[in-house]
Amino acid sequence: MASQETATHKYVYDFAEGNKDLKDLLGGKGANLAEMTNLGLPVPPGFTITTEACKTYLATGTEPPELADQIATHLAALEREMGRRLGDPADPLLVSVRSGAKFSMPGMMETVLNVGLNDESVVGLARQAEAAGTAGAERFAWDSYRRLIQMFGKTVCNVPGEEFEHALEGAKRAKGTSDDLGLDATDLRALVDAYKTIFVKHTGRDFPQSPREQLDLAIKAVFESWNAERAVLYRRQERIPADLGTAVNVVAMVFGNLGPDSGTGVAFTRDPASGAQGIYGDYLANAQGEDVVAGIRNTVPLQELERINKPAYDELLGIMARLEEHYQDLCDIEFTIERGKLWMLQTRVGKRTAAAAFIIAAQLVDEGLIDLDEALHRVNGDQLAQLMFPRFKVEHDIEPIARGIAASPGAAVGRAVFDGKRAVELAGQGERVILVRRETNPDDLPGMIAAQGVLTSRGGKTSHAAVVARGMGKTCVCGADALDVDVPGRKFTVAGQVVAEGDVISIDGTTGKVYLGEVPVWPSEVVRYFEGTIDPERSGDPLVSAVHRIMSHADQRRRLAVRANADTGEDAARARRFGAQGIGLCRTEHMFLGDRRELVERLILARDDAEREAALAALLPLQRADFVEIFREMDGQAVTVRLIDPPLHEFLPPLEQLAVNVAVAQERGEDVAKEEALLAAVRRMHEQNPMLGLRGVRLGLVVPGLFAMQVRAIVEAAVECAKGGGNPRPEIMVPLVGAVQELETVRAEAEKIIAEVTRERAVEVLIGTMIEVPRAALTAGQIAEAAEFFSFGTNDLTQMGWGFSRDDVEGAFFWRYLELGIFGISPFESMDRDGVGRLVRIATEEGRATRPGLKLGICGEHGGDPESVHFFHEVGLDYVSCSPFRVPVARLEAGRAVVEATGSDSR
């Protein structure tokens, strides 16, 4: 048979044939099961069906023709190794069928346990357990069978899971117990019959009795779960490619529900919430794995296993240490104990909070397991941004109404809601919400994404809510068991106090505390570090220390400079504290707001050159003062000032509002001469599509003296600062240029002003342009003849490149484009490398071909997006510019871009 597999495409691999580096083919779970097998760890035998088989099935609707025979061959080998046949009535082999994609997607795809059980083999399983000395063998067998029907029905045949849950709750009520362990074999046999009835009701057929049919249907269900709504949503949230597919792992069952000497658990080699070293995890006796992850029964801390089964506990600790040393990272481990024997069911590099990511990376450097390049590789800008969020300011007289497990840190405030759909609905209306559940399941994912935080009354640090929330950087408190959550009633009760839907609650994912009402917040310690109010060497805070070390290394490694978008001296000072190396975008239109609107009105209503020049003369000293303040704050650093960009009528009241005001005033007989003049001006300047109208360079060419006034203000401010001993470095940026002739015209006028103003005190002033019109990108070689720098305005370049009006399309249809996979993420959030990115590449290459020393930067919102920073490094820009708050993120990602470009071989 081996030769036949060699002659055809190989779709199935025994665990002994793989390793951890085959994640693309075997998925993360399969690759790591293979790795643990090769390490000699106690892994139940099994095999993996590759992601290629899944992709073929999803593309064609049928399995590859070779797959059925290859599964049969590997199943027969598994049966020989175990000495049992799948579903044998006398001595059955049972298997689990588990998903496993390249990237961890906890709870998003399907798992079916106990495959091979039927009406006959359940009796054989009971005899098998009894022969092994298991107390309650018959109960164990029927418990395993009801679990199979429930999981198979929901996963494979889309039977509503609530019906099975209601039947289970009914059986427990009838028995007078709140715990499923209170149901005996007779109760469970009756529950199996009830489950079968539910199955027939929804599928129109009996529960399948053929073990091989069960296996085949379960494998197909796992394949199909790759495109389940929750999996698609999770991939979109985590930016996981949609074309990877999932592997399927078929593993011999080991049972944690055989009695008190059996159990199941999840362990972390370090605390995934804080990064602290120690023993972390949950254990549940007499249970199967889904009981722990689902949070259906509250677990005990992993340390309790030492008292329950010390040999297994000691063996587990040894394996945990070995795996962390082998993977050189925090490991997340699932295990089962069957009659006292430990079995390893999964390991993976564990998801962790943002704080834990930085702390663990620094710890591993100190332990000599990784170097600083690898530490930099293991954190990211999204995590750093999470650490800059505020935390609760809790006064002494504020008492929590409940305490749970601190599952994912942060401070979240919002209105309590009790189902995911309601969370999405209210969040869409601008409300902040906290999703409250007994326990979450994968169907709650949209609500978890929409909510500020998640609160559950059941589960621990390894429950579905905790794992998913940590992965998303969402605040989460789990296992607050004092809460009596009434989902149908849309309320929870705690200590006699009722909290209804819509009531505001605050949850602290760092302490596990839950508060009624809104709790004020403090700025984060990381923000205080960036602002210079905390000394990282003396703070004693392991997070601040870790961030400082990794950021310092990122600054040493990065090639890209990082500037800030700042329009005031205050913004410039904040940006500099955050590590900005200049200003990449100073928007002058923001300087015309507030009290200065009247001067803009005078400019617009000017009836002749004299009135227009008077208005400009009044604006000049105000603009000059603004620039002096900014140049002083950024002394010694480049400041790129964009000349006015938006149409002038944007500084006036809206047309509709003016028309109503004039009509009302006329009705009252008031003097409306000024308002009528404004209304006439607004009507005259009204445009159907202002984004493509009289703005930017066009405005400067049409309104005499406007750009000249701004250039003079910039240069006079620079000369004033230079005379005071400063080192101003102004750069004048002309917006919306589409043809080199536009820039040449503006440049000629600007150079005359610069020469005049700098006659007594020399100041170097660069003149360049924004590349935000596709034609400018395509003619960059020509434009570079008149420009000393380009700054890519990626907001407008994306709008014009796609033909989108950003203000309209994001709410109108982007949701549908994301749903259909046309976008993996909005092109306004992260650079469209293939389209708009190609324009950036063309402009970079052709601009530098004309002017080799051309300075290149980007000042759109993409300058602070982690993925986009990597693209700009790859293209060869000199700097990125972003909002002050995003400067640390851009610094970190610029360093990571260098490390990742050099590849893992150098790390």
C-alpha positions, 0 to 999 in steps of 0.5 A: 500500500505504501507504494500505491501512496507513493504513486498517487498524491499523499493526503494522509500522514501518520503522526510519526511521519510529520513534525512541527515544521509541516504546519502548512500541510498538517495544520498546527495541531497535526504538526505538533502531535507529530512533534510530540510523538517524535519526542517520545511523549505519551500521545495517543496514536492517530493520523492527519488528513492534510490541508490539501485534501480540505482545499480540494474538497472545498474547491470541488465539493468532493474528496480527492479520489485517493483519500478514502483508500488512504484513510482505510489504510491508516485506519487499519494500521491504527486498529492493529496498533491498538488491537481493536477495530473501529466500533467493534461490538465486543471491544470497540476502538473509538476515535476523535475527529478534530480540526487543526488549521495552520493558525490556531482558531480556538473553538471556531471549527469542529471536533467530534469525540467518541466516533465509532459508538453505536447501539451495539458497541456501547455495550462492548465499551461498558464491558471493556471498561468493566474488565479494566476495573472501572467503577461505573463502567456502564454509566461511562459508556452511556455518557460517552454515547450521549456525547457522541450523538450531541456533538455529531448532531450539532457538528455534522448534521446542524441539529440545534445544540440548544435542544440537546442542552434542554434535554440534558437540563431536563434530565438533571431537573428530573433527577434533582441534581445540578451536575451531570455527574448526578445522572446514573447509567439508567438516566443516561440511557434514557437521555440517549433515547431522547437525543436520538429522537431529537436527531431524527426530528431534525435530520429525518434519519436515524443516528448512523450506526456504521462506524465508518460512515460516522468517521467519513461524515465527521471528516467532511464536517470538519472540512466544511467548518473552515467556511462556517460563519464564525470561522470566516469572521475569526479569520477576518478579525485575526487577518488569517488568509482564507485559502489555507484550509484545515487539516483533520486529525483522527486520534485514538480516544483516551477517556477522562470520564472513566471515574475519579482517577480520570480527568482532563485539563489544559495547562500553560507553561507560564501565565498567559494573562500576565507572563508570570512563571509558574503552574497555570491551568485547569483540571476537571476530574471525570470529564472529557475535554470539551467540558473544560473548554466550554466552561460547562463545569467549573474546574479546579486549579491545576495545582490540585492535580498534585493532591489528586494524582501526584505521579501524573502531576509530576510527569505533566510538569516534566513534559511542560518544562521539556515542551517550553524548552523545545519550542522556546516559548509559552506552550498551551497544552491539553491533556487527559488522564485515563485511569491514572495514565497521562496522555498528551492531546495537543500542544501549541505556542499559546495565545497570550495577552499583550502584556504577557507577550512582552514580559515572556519575550524578555524573560526568554531572552534572560533565560538564554532561549532566544535573542532580542531579534527573536523577542522583537519578532514575537511581539507586535504593534497591535499588542503594544497599542492594547497596552496603551489603553487606560485602566480603572481608577478604583477608589477605596469606597468602590466595592465590586459586586462580584469577582471572577477569574482575570482571563484577559486584562484591560478596563471595559465599561458598557451596558450589559447585554446577554446575547451576541446579536444584541451586542452587535445591534447596540454596538452598531448604534454607537453603544458600548456594551459588555457581553454577559453569558453563562459561558460563551460558545463559538456562535457568540464570536460576533458579539464578542468582537462588538463588545468592549468586554466579556463577562461569564459566570462559568469557565476558567482561564482556558474556557472558550471566552478566555482563549478567544478574548485573549487572542483578540485583546478583548477584556474578559472576566470568566467564572464569576460564579456568584452571578446567576445569569438569566439569558432569556430574562436578560438579567443577572442576579448577584447577592440579591441585586438584579442587573438588567440589560442596559445597566452599565457595568465595569469589568477589570480583566486584570483583577477579575473584579466586576463593578456596577456603574461606570468606573473612571480610568487611569492612563496606562503605565506604558503610556506614562513610560512613553511620556517620560514620567516613569523610569523603566530602570527603577519602576520595578514593573516587569511590563514597563521594563520589557517594553523598554528593552524591546522598544530600545532594540526596535529603535536600534534595528529599524531603518525607517524613521518615524514622524508624527502627524501634528498640527499644534505645538501641544501635539508636536510636544506629545509626539516628540515624547512618544519618540517621533523624529519630526512631523510628517504632516502639519495640516494648515487648514486646522489653523483656520478654524474657531475664531479665525473663521471670520478671516476666512469669510473675509477672504471668500467675500473679498470684492477686489484685490485690496480686500483679499490682500487685507484678509491674507495680511490678517491671517499671516501673523496668526499662521506665523505664530502657529509655525513658530510654536511647532518649530520650537517644539520640534527643534532640529527635526524636519517639519513637513507643512502641507499648504491648505488642502480642502475647498474654502467653502468647508470653512463656511456653514453648510448650504442648507443651514445658511439658506434656512437662516437667511429665509428665517431672518428675511421673514423677521425683517432683519438685515441679512446682507452679510448672510446673503453674501455668504449664501451666494458665495457658498452657492457659487462654490458648491460642488457635486464632488468636492473631493475632486474639485477646487482644492489643494494645488488648484486652490492655490493657483486660483486664489491669488496670494493664498499659498504665498501667504502660507509660504511666507508665514512658514519661512518667517517663522523658521527665520525667527526660530533660527535667530533665537538659536534654534534649528528649524527644518521646514519642508513645504508640501504642495497637496493634490498635485497631478501634473509637474506643471502645477508644482513648477508654478507653485515652486517658482513663486515659493522660491522667490519668497524664500529667497527674500525672507532668508536674505538675512538669515539662511534657513534651508527649506525643502519643497515637495508634494503629496502623491495622492492622485493616481496620475501623480504616481504614474508620472512621478518621474516627471514630478520628481524634477520639481520635488525634493521629497514625496509624501504619499497621502494614502487616504486620498490615493486609496479613495481615488485608486479604488474610486471610493468616497470613504465617507460613503462607502464604509457604511454603505457596502464595505461590510458586504465586501468583507463578508464576501472576501473581496476585502480581507480588511478595509483598504483604508485600514491596511495598505492594498499592496496589489493596487494602491501599493503598486502605485506607491512602488511605481512612484518610488522607483520612477521618482528616485530614477529621476532624483536619486536623493529624493526623500520619501515618506507616507503621511496617511493613516496607514503610517501607523498600521502594523502591516502597512509599515512592513510594506513601506519598509519593503518598498524603501521609503525613508519614513512613516508618519502617523498620529502621536499615539501610534508613533510607538507602534510604528517604531516597533513595527519598523524594527520588526520589519527589519528583523522579519526581512532578514529571516529566521536564519539570522535569529 
